[in-house]
């Protein structure tokens, strides 16, 4: 886990010091190739104490040849992401240093500023070609010129532990072991912190001869890509300090991607591959998403807590049977899109992206992007609270509960999300359609005084059951919010309704009344119109006009 990796990091050891310790270790050490932030984190989690930012792998990830076709600034940006994603040191395969001594000086400065621990440069000419492509035909740099480049890089570094590894290509180019030794000694005397002796032969013989004659004046590094069958203990016996596994992460990913995409293309389905590849949750973990969630809790507090929306959308809709045979009421189209889509759009405009709909009738038809769906299979015999209970796993610290047949102006939600109460409901003080029976009438501690901004009002009762004899102050529109201590109050109220045997058939008004009876304050935000619910065909026509801005209420 990312937290475990952070915990084992030595706080007093810089990445440059860590790389130098690997090079100067009295035992054989290993580093592994990576080519982006994700692969770098995977390498670190596997246990490797260092990362090789391979020129071949980086160019392959860019989809270009390993011939300096990717610019040094593109490479720099990538290794910066790799350094940010990990705590272990990175040694960059810096090719020839991307130019002359002056280019290397600038590269060293930039790498230090990005947290890269060292760079390996090879004694070939810029632009280079990969060593395994016609290596014998590739000319080598002049020894004096390359030594000057090393001295320039060492003079440019600000951190004394930053490492410059000199890569000797003489064996690759078909030169003798004597030539390789002569070059390596000159590079060490010029200030190189280690020598990478490279070869593409399938046997370790030439490097063994080189190592036998090396005076140990600085560490030796190898890349056994071609002589991979050589036992690792042979490297130890030869006095090698560091082994680089140079390109196996990118090669493994190529094989995996080729096999996966071919299977999907041939079968035209994901069923054959889904269980063979990493789940999306693993990608989120590698990206560090859990740390972000924890940081939100530490730094954002309640103000930054993401409000979660729960939409009760189980009903088919009495009075709407002619248009709801194939879909629930929440999926009726209004002005070209379902009612639920209108709600989701308003939620997202306010930064609410965790949205759950509780389905019942024809649940398979609830298909709105950005909405998780849970089902209440007993919706015909149970009430709203039973549906709400199906979404209990999706509740968070701050929850919005909304009926799925609503459409309202954006400011209604804006005011609700700015309210400080533990539990808050929205009440329309002018009611709706005086010629029809009032649904969810609301009695409040004070009438709506439209001249008083920020009026403090509490709900005292909602619904016709056991209703007061007085005239209601408005209508609850089917929107409530709970946060903070309100979550505890709701849980206690639900437990009481269960204990009394009322839970299965109870509605949200019953929950609100139970909260009030328990002595908890339910705050009220008054509105005057600017919303509609859809209960019959007339409502459906009115909702289309409302959505087009042709009606205010």
ZAMARGU-4260 file (C-alpha; in steps of 0.2 Angstrom, whole numbers, plus 5000, padded with zeros to 4 digits):
<rodrens>
0) 5000/5000/5000 | 5005/5018/4997 | 5005/5022/5015 | 5017/5007/5019 | 5029/5014/5006
5) 5029/5031/5014 | 5031/5024/5031 | 5047/5015/5027 | 5055/5030/5018 | 5070/5036/5028
10) 5066/5054/5032 | 5085/5060/5033 | 5091/5051/5017 | 5088/5061/5001 | 5085/5052/4985
15) 5102/5056/4979 | 5110/5049/4994 | 5100/5033/4992 | 5106/5031/4974 | 5124/5034/4979
20) 5122/5021/4993 | 5115/5008/4981 | 5130/5011/4969 | 5143/5010/4984 | 5134/4996/4993
25) 5145/4981/4998 | 5132/4969/4991 | 5124/4967/4974 | 5109/4979/4971 | 5095/4979/4958
30) 5085/4993/4950 | 5070/4991/4938 | 5064/5000/4923 | 5049/5011/4923 | 5043/5023/4910
35) 5029/5033/4918 | 5022/5037/4935 | 5011/5022/4936 | 5024/5009/4932 | 5036/5018/4944
40) 5024/5016/4958 | 5022/4997/4953 | 5041/4995/4953 | 5042/5003/4970 | 5028/4993/4978
45) 5037/4977/4971 | 5051/4981/4983 | 5064/4988/4972 | 5075/5001/4980 | 5078/5011/4964
50) 5071/5014/4947 | 5079/5015/4930 | 5070/5028/4918 | 5075/5019/4902 | 5077/5028/4886
55) 5070/5014/4876 | 5055/5012/4887 | 5051/5031/4888 | 5053/5032/4869 | 5041/5017/4867
60) 5028/5025/4879 | 5029/5040/4867 | 5027/5029/4852 | 5043/5035/4844 | 5060/5027/4840
65) 5074/5026/4853 | 5084/5039/4843 | 5082/5055/4852 | 5065/5058/4843 | 5057/5062/4860
70) 5064/5079/4866 | 5074/5080/4882 | 5060/5091/4889 | 5047/5078/4886 | 5058/5065/4895
75) 5060/5078/4909 | 5042/5080/4911 | 5039/5061/4912 | 5053/5058/4925 | 5046/5072/4935
80) 5029/5063/4937 | 5039/5047/4941 | 5048/5056/4955 | 5032/5063/4962 | 5024/5046/4962
85) 5038/5037/4972 | 5050/5039/4986 | 5064/5028/4979 | 5078/5036/4968 | 5077/5037/4950
90) 5092/5035/4938 | 5088/5042/4921 | 5095/5034/4905 | 5100/5051/4898 | 5107/5045/4882
95) 5122/5056/4877 | 5116/5070/4888 | 5105/5077/4873 | 5120/5087/4866 | 5137/5093/4871
100) 5144/5098/4888 | 5132/5113/4889 | 5117/5103/4886 | 5122/5091/4900 | 5125/5105/4912
105) 5107/5111/4909 | 5100/5093/4911 | 5109/5090/4927 | 5101/5107/4934 | 5084/5102/4928
110) 5085/5084/4935 | 5090/5090/4952 | 5075/5102/4953 | 5063/5088/4948 | 5070/5076/4962
115) 5079/5064/4950 | 5094/5056/4959 | 5106/5053/4944 | 5109/5052/4926 | 5118/5039/4915
120) 5126/5046/4899 | 5134/5035/4885 | 5149/5039/4875 | 5141/5039/4858 | 5136/5054/4847
125) 5120/5064/4847 | 5107/5059/4841 | 5110/5042/4847 | 5102/5025/4841 | 5098/5011/4852
130) 5113/5000/4856 | 5105/4984/4850 | 5102/4991/4833 | 5118/4989/4822 | 5128/4993/4837
135) 5145/4989/4827 | 5141/5003/4815 | 5138/5017/4828 | 5153/5028/4831 | 5159/5032/4848
140) 5162/5049/4855 | 5180/5056/4857 | 5187/5051/4874 | 5192/5069/4878 | 5176/5077/4873
145) 5166/5064/4883 | 5177/5067/4898 | 5174/5086/4896 | 5155/5082/4896 | 5157/5072/4913
150) 5167/5086/4921 | 5154/5099/4915 | 5140/5089/4923 | 5149/5087/4939 | 5153/5105/4940
155) 5135/5109/4937 | 5127/5099/4951 | 5122/5108/4967 | 5119/5092/4977 | 5135/5083/4980
160) 5126/5066/4981 | 5119/5068/4963 | 5126/5054/4953 | 5133/5054/4935 | 5135/5036/4928
165) 5147/5035/4913 | 5141/5021/4901 | 5155/5013/4890 | 5149/5007/4873 | 5165/5000/4867
170) 5160/4982/4868 | 5143/4986/4859 | 5153/4994/4845 | 5164/4979/4843 | 5179/4986/4851
175) 5191/4977/4863 | 5190/4975/4881 | 5206/4985/4882 | 5198/4999/4873 | 5183/4998/4885
180) 5195/4998/4900 | 5204/5013/4894 | 5189/5023/4891 | 5181/5018/4908 | 5197/5023/4917
185) 5197/5040/4909 | 5179/5043/4913 | 5182/5038/4931 | 5196/5051/4932 | 5185/5064/4924
190) 5173/5062/4939 | 5160/5048/4935 | 5152/5041/4950 | 5151/5024/4942 | 5154/5015/4926
195) 5141/5006/4916 | 5149/4993/4905 | 5137/4988/4892 | 5137/4973/4880 | 5125/4964/4869
200) 5133/4947/4868 | 5123/4933/4874 | 5137/4928/4887 | 5144/4937/4901 | 5162/4933/4895
205) 5168/4950/4889 | 5161/4959/4905 | 5169/4946/4916 | 5186/4950/4908 | 5182/4968/4910
210) 5178/4966/4928 | 5193/4955/4932 | 5204/4969/4926 | 5194/4983/4934 | 5204/4992/4948
215) 5188/4995/4959 | 5191/5014/4958 | 5172/5016/4956 | 5157/5005/4956 | 5152/4994/4941
220) 5135/4994/4934 | 5128/4981/4921 | 5112/4979/4910 | 5110/4960/4907 | 5096/4961/4894
225) 5105/4950/4882 | 5115/4938/4894 | 5100/4936/4905 | 5103/4917/4908 | 5119/4921/4917
230) 5116/4916/4936 | 5115/4931/4947 | 5129/4924/4958 | 5141/4926/4944 | 5138/4945/4944
235) 5141/4945/4963 | 5157/4935/4961 | 5163/4947/4948 | 5161/4962/4960 | 5147/4970/4951
240) 5138/4984/4961 | 5122/4987/4952 | 5111/4977/4940 | 5098/4986/4930 | 5083/4976/4923
245) 5082/4988/4909 | 5066/4986/4899 | 5055/4972/4906 | 5041/4983/4913 | 5037/4990/4896
250) 5039/4974/4887 | 5028/4965/4899 | 5014/4979/4896 | 5016/4977/4877 | 5012/4958/4878
255) 4998/4961/4890 | 4990/4975/4880 | 4992/4965/4863 | 4984/4949/4871 | 4969/4959/4879
260) 4965/4970/4864 | 4966/4956/4852 | 4954/4945/4863 | 4941/4960/4864 | 4942/4963/4846
265) 4939/4945/4841 | 4926/4941/4854 | 4917/4958/4853 | 4914/4957/4872 | 4923/4960/4888
270) 4918/4945/4897 | 4933/4935/4893 | 4945/4948/4899 | 4937/4957/4914 | 4943/4944/4926
275) 4961/4944/4919 | 4965/4962/4921 | 4967/4974/4935 | 4950/4981/4942 | 4948/5000/4940
280) 4949/5001/4959 | 4967/4995/4958 | 4971/5009/4946 | 4963/5022/4958 | 4974/5015/4972
285) 4990/5016/4962 | 4985/5034/4957 | 4984/5038/4976 | 4966/5041/4977 | 4964/5034/4995
290) 4977/5047/5001 | 4966/5061/4993 | 4951/5055/5002 | 4960/5055/5019 | 4967/5072/5015
295) 4949/5079/5011 | 4944/5073/5029 | 4959/5081/5037 | 4959/5098/5028 | 4942/5101/5020
300) 4931/5097/5036 | 4913/5097/5034 | 4914/5112/5022 | 4923/5101/5010 | 4914/5085/5013
305) 4906/5079/4997 | 4887/5079/4998 | 4879/5063/4991 | 4862/5063/4983 | 4850/5049/4985
310) 4835/5049/4973 | 4819/5039/4977 | 4814/5033/4960 | 4805/5017/4963 | 4787/5022/4959
315) 4778/5019/4942 | 4767/5033/4946 | 4748/5032/4950 | 4739/5043/4937 | 4753/5041/4924
320) 4749/5023/4919 | 4747/5027/4900 | 4765/5033/4899 | 4774/5022/4912 | 4771/5005/4906
325) 4789/5003/4900 | 4798/5014/4913 | 4796/5022/4930 | 4790/5039/4933 | 4808/5046/4935
330) 4812/5041/4918 | 4798/5050/4909 | 4805/5062/4896 | 4803/5081/4900 | 4809/5093/4887
335) 4819/5079/4878 | 4827/5071/4893 | 4821/5060/4908 | 4816/5068/4925 | 4831/5060/4933
340) 4843/5068/4921 | 4836/5085/4925 | 4840/5081/4943 | 4857/5075/4939 | 4861/5090/4929
345) 4857/5101/4944 | 4867/5091/4956 | 4882/5091/4945 | 4881/5110/4943 | 4883/5111/4962
350) 4897/5099/4962 | 4887/5084/4968 | 4894/5069/4958 | 4890/5054/4970 | 4872/5051/4965
355) 4862/5035/4969 | 4845/5031/4963 | 4834/5018/4971 | 4824/5009/4958 | 4809/4998/4960
360) 4797/4997/4944 | 4807/4992/4929 | 4824/4995/4937 | 4833/4990/4921 | 4827/5006/4912
365) 4835/5018/4924 | 4850/5022/4913 | 4857/5039/4917 | 4876/5043/4916 | 4883/5047/4933
370) 4870/5038/4943 | 4873/5022/4953 | 4857/5011/4954 | 4851/5001/4969 | 4835/4991/4969
375) 4820/4989/4981 | 4812/4973/4974 | 4798/4975/4986 | 4793/4993/4981 | 4775/4988/4978
380) 4772/4983/4996 | 4784/4994/5005 | 4786/5013/5008 | 4799/5026/5004 | 4809/5022/5020
385) 4812/5004/5014 | 4818/5011/4998 | 4829/5023/5007 | 4836/5009/5017 | 4842/5000/5001
390) 4854/5015/4998 | 4861/5015/5016 | 4879/5010/5010 | 4879/5025/4999 | 4876/5037/5013
395) 4890/5049/5018 | 4893/5063/5030 | 4882/5075/5020 | 4866/5068/5011 | 4853/5075/5000
400) 4837/5065/4999 | 4826/5069/4984 | 4810/5062/4976 | 4813/5056/4959 | 4798/5065/4951
405) 4804/5083/4954 | 4810/5097/4943 | 4816/5113/4951 | 4826/5129/4948 | 4845/5128/4952
410) 4844/5141/4966 | 4833/5130/4976 | 4847/5118/4978 | 4860/5132/4980 | 4850/5139/4996
415) 4849/5121/5003 | 4867/5117/5002 | 4872/5134/5010 | 4860/5130/5025 | 4870/5126/5041
420) 4856/5115/5049 | 4859/5097/5054 | 4843/5093/5045 | 4834/5105/5033 | 4819/5103/5022
425) 4812/5114/5008 | 4795/5121/5009 | 4785/5130/4996 | 4775/5144/5006 | 4763/5147/4991
430) 4758/5129/4989 | 4753/5121/4973 | 4737/5120/4963 | 4724/5126/4975 | 4711/5116/4966
435) 4719/5100/4970 | 4722/5091/4987 | 4737/5097/4995 | 4751/5084/4996 | 4763/5084/5010
440) 4757/5100/5018 | 4769/5107/5030 | 4767/5116/5047 | 4781/5127/5053 | 4786/5137/5068
445) 4783/5154/5058 | 4775/5158/5042 | 4785/5164/5027 | 4789/5182/5030 | 4796/5187/5013
450) 4803/5203/5019 | 4814/5194/5031 | 4830/5188/5024 | 4838/5173/5033 | 4822/5169/5043
455) 4824/5156/5056 | 4810/5143/5054 | 4808/5125/5060 | 4796/5112/5054 | 4783/5106/5066
460) 4773/5093/5056 | 4772/5087/5038 | 4758/5077/5030 | 4740/5074/5034 | 4742/5060/5047
465) 4739/5067/5064 | 4739/5085/5056 | 4736/5100/5067 | 4719/5109/5065 | 4728/5125/5059
470) 4731/5130/5041 | 4748/5123/5035 | 4761/5136/5031 | 4766/5128/5014 | 4770/5112/5006
475) 4786/5101/5008 | 4792/5098/4991 | 4801/5082/4993 | 4819/5088/4996 | 4828/5086/5013
480) 4846/5087/5018 | 4855/5079/5033 | 4872/5082/5039 | 4883/5081/5055 | 4873/5076/5070
485) 4858/5074/5059 | 4864/5058/5053 | 4864/5051/5070 | 4846/5057/5073 | 4840/5049/5058
490) 4847/5032/5062 | 4839/5033/5079 | 4822/5038/5072 | 4823/5024/5059 | 4827/5011/5073
495) 4812/5017/5083 | 4800/5016/5068 | 4807/4998/5065 | 4804/4994/5084 | 4786/5000/5082
500) 4783/4990/5066 | 4780/5005/5056 | 4796/5006/5046 | 4791/4995/5031 | 4777/5006/5025
505) 4782/5022/5032 | 4787/5037/5021 | 4799/5051/5022 | 4786/5062/5031 | 4784/5049/5044
510) 4803/5050/5047 | 4802/5069/5048 | 4788/5069/5061 | 4798/5056/5071 | 4813/5067/5072
515) 4802/5082/5077 | 4794/5071/5091 | 4811/5066/5097 | 4815/5085/5100 | 4826/5087/5085
520) 4826/5103/5075 | 4822/5102/5057 | 4826/5118/5049 | 4815/5125/5035 | 4820/5135/5019
525) 4805/5144/5011 | 4803/5145/4993 | 4789/5152/4982 | 4786/5141/4967 | 4800/5138/4955
530) 4798/5119/4956 | 4786/5105/4950 | 4782/5087/4954 | 4774/5075/4941 | 4759/5066/4947
535) 4748/5066/4932 | 4748/5070/4913 | 4744/5088/4916 | 4759/5089/4927 | 4769/5081/4914
540) 4764/5094/4901 | 4767/5108/4914 | 4784/5101/4917 | 4789/5102/4899 | 4784/5120/4899
545) 4794/5123/4915 | 4809/5115/4909 | 4809/5127/4894 | 4807/5142/4905 | 4789/5145/4901
550) 4782/5144/4918 | 4789/5149/4935 | 4780/5137/4946
</rodrens>
